[in-house]
């Protein structure tokens, strides 16, 4: 509807490069933070206790 109201075709689509870059940076930051927590927890775990315990 918005495209039709502004006289644009419905197939036209544009997204500023800044928004794409900011989104990729945010996704990357979230992925790194989500990976750090289990990695730090695994690094603190005693290896022999982890193998012996079920």
Helices and strands as residue ranges (DSSP letters): H 2-5, H 17-44, H 47-52
